[in-house]
Amino acid sequence: MGIHESRMLRHAVVMRELKVLRTERLTPHMQRIVLGGAALAGFVSAAPDDHVKLFFPNKDGRIVQPVLGPDGLAFPADVDPSPMRDYTPRSYDEARGELTIDFVLHGDGPAASWAMQAQPGQRLGIGGPRGSHIVADDFDRYVMVGDETALPAIGRWLKELPRTAKAIALIEIPEPGDHQMLASQAEVELQWLERQGIKPEESTLLEQALEHLPAMQGDTFYWIAAESRRARRMRQWLSEHRHVPKDYLKATGYWKFGDED
């Protein structure tokens, strides 16, 4: 196995308040929101799986974000803070001044509820990203494993891969209608895994598909994002059964069963 130099970039944390430019229902369970405004100037997102903090209107309809004080960032003491969630930028077009966020529509938490009713002109707070994990671009192959919450990151990564790259994407979705067109100039093998009524925290479709992948020659980087316990189990399986080095693997819990959103 060779040495591949992945790296972490740190960014200054900037709080912004943006406006909704347009919305689009991509699939039955995915809503696209395009944001813009003068405050977007200087935004940086250097990696496909960057995370930004989104701040939704509080019970009074206000966007209340933390402010920088002597002890760092903190919410004002005299107002209700905005509910906040982590999301992955699907794309950022600096020339057009547009930031695209895709929302999975599930449950009745603040993020999904806001996305379902969002209209042009409404406001949304955003902070970050704090940093970007830049995966080395010289692996022989990239394997991306995730449920629908990982689709924005996988879609962006596939689009940004060079023509010479090879990738396998295992994507678990609720139903056939949730397939998306994912553009890439790389050589990509794409597997859509449809739960068809199985609860996402109980599904094992990703695990089975991952375990059925044949052993591959060369150096492969594995990226996993799903329900936290499932992501942890897949990481452990790769480490124990395929002996994947820790520097060749990134597994993240994008959500946790039992949390409201």
Solvent accessible surface area in square Angstrom, and as a share of the most:
residue,aa,sasa,rsa
1,M,165,0.73
2,G,38,0.37
3,I,160,0.81
4,H,35,0.16
5,E,142,0.64
6,S,40,0.26
7,R,137,0.50
8,M,94,0.42
9,L,64,0.32
10,R,189,0.69
11,H,41,0.18
12,A,89,0.69
13,V,49,0.28
14,V,65,0.38
15,M,57,0.25
16,R,20,0.07
17,E,68,0.30
18,L,0,0.00
19,K,81,0.34
20,V,2,0.01
21,L,58,0.29
22,R,107,0.39
23,T,45,0.26
24,E,92,0.41
25,R,125,0.46
26,L,50,0.25
27,T,11,0.07
28,P,66,0.41
29,H,53,0.24
30,M,4,0.02
31,Q,14,0.06
32,R,53,0.20
33,I,0,0.00
34,V,9,0.05
35,L,0,0.00
36,G,0,0.00
37,G,33,0.32
38,A,100,0.78
39,A,48,0.37
40,L,4,0.02
41,A,79,0.61
42,G,62,0.60
43,F,8,0.04
44,V,75,0.43
45,S,18,0.12
46,A,44,0.34
47,A,1,0.01
48,P,20,0.13
49,D,14,0.07
50,D,4,0.02
51,H,66,0.29
52,V,2,0.01
53,K,72,0.31
54,L,0,0.00
55,F,2,0.01
56,F,3,0.01
57,P,45,0.29
58,N,13,0.07
59,K,174,0.74
60,D,99,0.51
61,G,54,0.52
62,R,128,0.47
63,I,31,0.16
64,V,8,0.05
65,Q,27,0.12
66,P,15,0.10
67,V,89,0.51
68,L,144,0.72
69,G,34,0.32
70,P,144,0.91
71,D,142,0.74
72,G,27,0.26
73,L,65,0.32
74,A,58,0.45
75,F,62,0.26
76,P,45,0.28
77,A,114,0.89
78,D,127,0.66
79,V,41,0.24
80,D,60,0.31
81,P,66,0.42
82,S,4,0.03
83,P,48,0.30
84,M,77,0.34
85,R,58,0.21
86,D,77,0.40
87,Y,37,0.14
88,T,8,0.05
89,P,0,0.00
90,R,27,0.10
91,S,45,0.29
92,Y,54,0.21
93,D,54,0.28
94,E,135,0.61
95,A,104,0.81
96,R,157,0.57
97,G,27,0.26
98,E,20,0.09
99,L,0,0.00
100,T,13,0.08
101,I,0,0.00
102,D,4,0.02
103,F,0,0.00
104,V,11,0.06
105,L,15,0.07
106,H,75,0.34
107,G,59,0.56
108,D,125,0.65
109,G,4,0.04
110,P,34,0.21
111,A,0,0.00
112,A,1,0.01
113,S,45,0.29
114,W,17,0.06
115,A,0,0.00
116,M,97,0.43
117,Q,81,0.36
118,A,2,0.02
119,Q,105,0.47
120,P,82,0.52
121,G,50,0.48
122,Q,59,0.26
123,R,105,0.38
124,L,0,0.00
125,G,0,0.00
126,I,1,0.01
127,G,4,0.04
128,G,7,0.07
129,P,5,0.03
130,R,158,0.58
131,G,16,0.15
132,S,1,0.01
133,H,44,0.20
134,I,32,0.16
135,V,25,0.14
136,A,9,0.07
137,D,124,0.64
138,D,82,0.43
139,F,14,0.06
140,D,75,0.39
141,R,47,0.17
142,Y,7,0.03
143,V,0,0.00
144,M,0,0.00
145,V,0,0.00
146,G,0,0.00
147,D,1,0.00
148,E,18,0.08
149,T,29,0.17
150,A,0,0.00
151,L,4,0.02
152,P,7,0.04
153,A,1,0.00
154,I,0,0.00
155,G,0,0.00
156,R,18,0.07
157,W,21,0.07
158,L,1,0.01
159,K,130,0.55
160,E,94,0.42
161,L,8,0.04
162,P,61,0.38
163,R,174,0.64
164,T,126,0.73
165,A,12,0.09
166,K,84,0.36
167,A,3,0.02
168,I,12,0.06
169,A,0,0.00
170,L,0,0.00
171,I,0,0.00
172,E,0,0.00
173,I,0,0.00
174,P,21,0.13
175,E,62,0.28
176,P,67,0.42
177,G,42,0.40
178,D,4,0.02
179,H,73,0.33
180,Q,28,0.12
181,M,187,0.83
182,L,27,0.13
183,A,71,0.55
184,S,42,0.27
185,Q,90,0.40
186,A,14,0.11
187,E,111,0.50
188,V,49,0.28
189,E,86,0.39
190,L,63,0.31
191,Q,57,0.25
192,W,51,0.18
193,L,31,0.15
194,E,57,0.26
195,R,11,0.04
196,Q,118,0.52
197,G,76,0.74
198,I,84,0.43
199,K,114,0.48
200,P,39,0.25
201,E,37,0.17
202,E,111,0.50
203,S,2,0.01
204,T,64,0.37
205,L,46,0.23
206,L,0,0.00
207,E,20,0.09
208,Q,88,0.39
209,A,14,0.11
210,L,2,0.01
211,E,78,0.35
212,H,148,0.66
213,L,8,0.04
214,P,92,0.58
215,A,91,0.71
216,M,44,0.20
217,Q,171,0.76
218,G,51,0.49
219,D,17,0.09
220,T,11,0.07
221,F,3,0.01
222,Y,14,0.05
223,W,1,0.00
224,I,0,0.00
225,A,0,0.00
226,A,0,0.00
227,E,3,0.01
228,S,25,0.16
229,R,87,0.32
230,R,1,0.00
231,A,2,0.02
232,R,102,0.37
233,R,119,0.43
234,M,4,0.02
235,R,92,0.34
236,Q,81,0.36
237,W,49,0.17
238,L,0,0.00
239,S,47,0.30
240,E,114,0.51
241,H,112,0.50
242,R,70,0.25
243,H,137,0.61
244,V,15,0.09
245,P,46,0.29
246,K,174,0.74
247,D,103,0.53
248,Y,14,0.05
249,L,20,0.10
250,K,56,0.24
251,A,23,0.18
252,T,41,0.24
253,G,38,0.37
254,Y,44,0.17
255,W,51,0.18
256,K,109,0.46
257,F,105,0.44
258,G,70,0.68
259,D,94,0.49
260,E,127,0.57
261,D,32,0.17
